[in-house]
Amino acid sequence: MTSSSCSNSMAITGFTLTVLLVVGVPSTNGQLSTGYYYKSCPGVFATVKSTVHSAIAKEARMGASLLRLFFHDCFVNGCDGSLLLDDTSSFIGEKNAAPNINSVRGFDVVDKIKSAVEKVCPGVVSCADILAITARDSVVILGGPSWDVKLGRRDARTASQAAANSSIPPPTSSLSNLISSYRKVGLSTQDMVALSGAHTIGQARCTTFRARIYNETNNLDASLAQTRQRNCPRTSGTGDNNLAPLDLQSPAFFDNSYYKNLVQKRGLLHSDQQLFNGGSTDSLVRTYSNSASAFSSDFVSAMIKMGDIRPLTGSSGEVRKNCRRVN
């Protein structure tokens, strides 16, 4: 996400809609419930949102980064906050796994959120749940849909770099690999296409799209390639960390422009354009490109399903006092 003013995107509220659950009627999945902290920490939502809002106001790109943390956490052994753990003498964490190193960010913001929540409700709210709430708030603040977040997850006491390396689909993925990666965690092809719409916000490093802008021509708009080449040299090791918006039109606003770009062969990542490249997902991309409401509804459903991936509940895991280390 670019450093362009977040205030403009937050002022646009027409696209924002509340989807699905009725307030006051908690939805449950196993032991997860939208009313989980109703009595134990009623101030959790206001506390989290305030800190997220401040972080995004300071840097609009942070909204995409916080949303991505939830995705990268849930795809590795479930939504258990394992991504947030620093390395220890007993295990190697996930932060330095190939999909995460020099890529995932926002850990300092999560620290601030956790600290603020601990002041309101000490030892009550898990880091895994904080990631879930933070992801929702980031989307809403940037103009996207809202939903009632199911809560009650507990935090893992360990992490797995190997699982992170094998579970998170890389930007070089083919369509079949993307479908397979999502299916392994219980998400459908439709969920995959809808969740990919998160790339309507955020930025990517040159090293993740260099091969596409120099080597792919059949499914890449020539003007986009030329534009991106100006800030991403062909030679590996040069400008690797230079950034480009995933959505050229509205990189600081959560909308359906991502899909419109794909139809025009303007997906920045190889894996993005795979969703519209003569394959089985072309029709769904067209649907989302033509209907912001259809995208919003399916994105919300997919986010809720992703939050249900193998949560630790009951007496499993713990509620960490510090998201970076076990108690």
C-alpha positions in Angstrom: 0.0 0.0 0.0 1.3 3.4 -0.8 2.0 6.2 1.6 -0.8 8.3 0.1 -3.2 9.8 2.5 -5.4 7.4 4.3 -7.9 10.1 5.1 -9.3 10.1 1.6 -10.0 6.4 1.6 -11.5 6.5 5.1 -13.8 9.3 4.0 -15.3 7.1 1.3 -18.0 5.1 3.0 -20.3 4.1 0.2 -18.6 0.8 -0.4 -18.5 -0.1 3.2 -21.2 -2.5 4.2 -21.9 -4.7 7.2 -22.4 -8.3 6.1 -23.9 -11.4 7.6 -24.2 -11.7 11.3 -26.9 -9.9 13.4 -25.5 -8.1 16.4 -26.6 -9.6 19.6 -27.0 -13.1 18.1 -23.6 -14.7 18.5 -22.5 -17.1 15.8 -20.5 -20.1 17.0 -18.2 -22.7 15.4 -17.2 -25.3 18.0 -16.1 -23.1 20.8 -15.7 -19.9 18.8 -18.3 -17.3 19.3 -18.9 -13.7 18.2 -19.9 -13.0 21.8 -16.9 -14.7 23.4 -15.6 -11.6 25.2 -19.0 -10.0 25.9 -18.6 -10.3 29.6 -14.8 -10.9 30.1 -13.6 -8.0 28.0 -16.3 -5.8 26.5 -13.8 -3.1 25.6 -11.7 -5.3 23.4 -13.1 -4.1 20.1 -12.9 -0.4 20.8 -9.3 -0.8 22.1 -8.1 -2.8 19.1 -9.8 -0.5 16.6 -8.3 2.6 18.1 -4.8 1.3 17.8 -5.3 0.0 14.3 -6.8 3.3 13.2 -3.8 5.2 14.5 -1.4 2.8 12.7 -3.2 3.1 9.4 -3.5 6.9 9.7 0.3 7.0 10.1 0.9 4.6 7.2 -1.9 3.5 5.0 0.1 0.4 3.8 -0.1 -1.0 7.4 -3.7 -2.0 6.8 -2.7 -4.5 4.2 0.2 -5.7 6.3 -2.0 -6.4 9.3 -4.5 -8.3 7.1 -1.7 -10.3 5.7 -0.5 -11.3 9.2 -3.8 -13.1 9.8 -3.6 -15.0 6.5 0.0 -16.1 7.1 -0.9 -17.2 10.6 -4.0 -19.2 9.7 -2.4 -21.1 6.8 0.3 -22.6 9.2 -1.2 -25.1 11.6 -4.3 -22.9 12.0 -5.2 -19.5 13.4 -3.1 -19.8 16.6 -0.9 -16.8 16.7 2.2 -18.9 16.0 3.5 -16.4 13.4 4.0 -13.8 16.2 6.5 -15.9 18.2 10.1 -15.0 18.1 12.7 -17.8 17.7 13.8 -19.5 20.9 16.4 -22.1 21.9 13.8 -24.8 21.6 12.2 -24.0 18.2 12.7 -21.9 15.1 9.7 -19.7 14.5 7.9 -18.7 11.4 9.1 -15.1 11.0 12.2 -16.1 9.0 10.4 -18.7 6.8 10.7 -18.0 3.0 7.2 -16.5 2.6 7.7 -14.2 5.6 11.2 -13.0 5.9 11.6 -9.4 4.6 8.0 -9.6 3.8 5.5 -9.8 6.6 5.4 -6.8 8.8 3.3 -5.0 11.5 4.6 -7.0 14.5 5.3 -3.8 16.3 1.7 -2.7 15.8 0.4 -6.0 17.1 2.6 -5.4 20.2 1.0 -2.1 20.7 -2.5 -3.6 20.4 -1.7 -6.4 22.8 -0.3 -3.9 25.3 -3.4 -1.7 25.1 -5.7 -4.7 25.5 -3.7 -6.0 28.4 -4.3 -2.8 30.2 -8.1 -3.1 29.7 -8.4 -6.9 30.3 -5.2 -8.5 31.6 -4.6 -12.1 30.5 -8.0 -12.5 28.8 -7.6 -11.9 25.0 -5.4 -14.1 23.0 -2.9 -12.9 20.3 -4.7 -15.2 17.8 -8.0 -13.4 18.4 -6.2 -10.0 18.2 -5.0 -10.9 14.7 -8.6 -11.8 13.7 -10.1 -8.6 15.0 -7.2 -6.5 13.6 -7.7 -8.0 10.1 -11.4 -7.1 10.1 -10.7 -3.6 11.4 -8.0 -3.0 8.7 -10.4 -3.9 6.0 -13.2 -1.7 7.4 -10.9 1.3 7.9 -9.8 1.1 4.3 -13.4 1.2 3.0 -14.2 -2.5 2.8 -16.9 -4.7 4.3 -17.4 -5.4 8.0 -18.4 -8.7 9.8 -18.8 -10.0 13.3 -15.6 -11.8 14.2 -15.8 -15.2 15.8 -13.5 -15.4 18.8 -12.3 -17.7 21.5 -9.0 -18.9 20.0 -6.0 -19.6 22.2 -2.4 -19.1 21.4 0.1 -21.8 20.4 3.1 -22.5 22.5 5.3 -23.3 19.5 5.8 -22.5 15.8 7.0 -24.2 12.7 9.2 -22.7 10.1 9.0 -25.8 8.0 5.2 -25.7 8.0 5.3 -22.0 7.0 7.6 -22.8 4.1 5.3 -25.6 2.8 1.8 -24.1 3.5 1.8 -20.5 2.3 1.5 -20.4 -1.5 4.3 -18.3 -3.1 3.7 -15.6 -5.7 5.1 -17.9 -8.4 2.2 -20.4 -7.9 0.1 -21.8 -10.7 -3.7 -21.9 -10.5 -3.7 -25.6 -9.7 -1.1 -25.0 -6.9 -3.2 -22.2 -5.5 -6.4 -24.3 -5.5 -4.5 -27.2 -3.9 -3.0 -25.0 -1.2 -6.3 -23.6 -0.2 -8.0 -27.0 -0.3 -5.5 -28.4 2.2 -6.8 -25.9 4.8 -10.4 -26.5 4.0 -11.0 -23.5 1.7 -12.7 -23.8 -1.7 -11.6 -22.4 -5.0 -14.2 -19.6 -4.6 -12.7 -18.8 -1.2 -9.3 -18.6 -2.8 -10.4 -16.2 -5.5 -12.3 -14.0 -3.0 -9.4 -13.9 -0.5 -7.0 -13.0 -3.3 -9.0 -9.8 -3.5 -7.1 -8.6 -0.5 -4.5 -7.6 -3.0 -6.6 -4.6 -3.8 -4.5 -3.0 -1.1 -0.8 -3.3 -0.3 2.4 -3.4 -2.1 4.9 -6.0 -3.4 8.6 -6.1 -3.5 10.4 -6.1 -6.8 11.9 -9.5 -6.1 8.4 -11.0 -6.1 7.3 -9.7 -9.5 10.6 -9.2 -11.4 10.3 -12.5 -13.4 6.7 -11.6 -14.4 7.4 -8.1 -15.8 10.5 -9.2 -17.8 9.6 -12.8 -18.8 5.8 -12.9 -19.2 4.2 -11.2 -22.2 1.1 -13.2 -23.3 -0.9 -12.3 -20.2 0.7 -9.0 -19.1 -0.3 -5.5 -20.2 2.7 -4.0 -21.9 2.2 -0.6 -20.3 2.2 -2.0 -16.8 5.3 -4.0 -17.5 7.1 -0.8 -18.7 5.9 1.1 -15.7 7.1 -1.5 -13.2 10.4 -2.0 -14.9 11.4 1.6 -14.2 11.5 0.8 -10.5 12.5 -2.9 -10.7 15.8 -3.5 -12.5 16.2 -6.8 -14.4 19.3 -7.8 -12.5 18.6 -9.8 -9.4 20.0 -8.2 -6.2 19.4 -4.7 -7.6 16.4 -3.0 -6.2 15.0 -6.2 -4.8 13.1 -4.3 -2.0 11.7 -1.6 -4.2 7.9 -1.5 -3.8 5.0 -1.3 -6.2 1.3 -1.2 -5.5 -0.6 -4.5 -6.1 -3.5 -2.4 -7.3 -2.5 0.6 -9.4 -5.9 2.3 -9.3 -6.7 2.5 -5.6 -3.9 0.9 -3.5 -5.2 2.5 -0.3 -8.8 1.6 -0.7 -10.4 -1.8 -0.3 -12.6 -2.3 -3.5 -12.9 -4.7 -6.4 -10.3 -3.0 -8.6 -8.0 -6.0 -8.2 -10.3 -8.0 -10.4 -10.8 -5.3 -13.0 -7.0 -5.3 -13.3 -6.9 -9.0 -13.8 -9.4 -8.8 -16.7 -7.1 -6.2 -18.3 -4.0 -8.4 -17.7 -2.7 -6.0 -15.1 -2.1 -8.4 -12.2 1.2 -7.6 -10.7 2.1 -11.0 -9.4 2.3 -14.2 -11.5 -0.1 -15.9 -9.0 -2.6 -13.0 -9.3 -2.9 -13.2 -13.1 -3.3 -17.0 -12.8 -6.8 -16.4 -11.6 -7.7 -14.9 -15.0 -5.7 -16.7 -17.6 -8.1 -19.0 -19.5 -8.7 -21.3 -16.5 -11.6 -22.4 -14.3 -11.6 -19.2 -12.2 -12.1 -16.7 -15.1 -15.8 -16.5 -14.7 -15.6 -15.8 -11.0 -13.0 -13.0 -11.6 -15.4 -11.4 -14.1 -18.2 -11.6 -11.6 -16.2 -9.8 -8.9 -14.9 -7.3 -11.4 -18.5 -6.4 -12.3 -20.0 -6.5 -8.8 -18.4 -5.0 -5.7 -21.2 -6.4 -3.6 -20.6 -10.0 -4.8 -17.0 -9.7 -4.0 -17.7 -8.2 -0.5 -20.1 -10.9 0.4 -17.8 -13.7 -0.7 -14.8 -12.1 0.9 -16.5 -11.9 4.2 -17.6 -15.5 4.0 -14.1 -16.6 3.1 -12.5 -14.6 5.9 -14.8 -16.2 8.5 -14.1 -19.6 7.1 -10.3 -18.9 7.2 -10.7 -17.8 10.8 -12.1 -21.3 11.6 -9.0 -23.1 10.5 -7.9 -25.4 13.3 -8.2 -23.0 16.2 -6.9 -23.9 19.7 -9.8 -23.7 22.1 -10.7 -24.8 25.6 -7.7 -25.9 27.6 -5.4 -26.1 24.5 -2.6 -23.6 24.2 -2.6 -20.5 26.3 -3.4 -16.8 26.4 0.0 -15.1 25.9 0.8 -12.0 27.9 3.4 -11.1 25.2 2.6 -12.1 21.7 6.3 -12.7 20.9 6.9 -15.3 23.5 5.1 -18.0 25.5 4.2 -17.4 29.1 
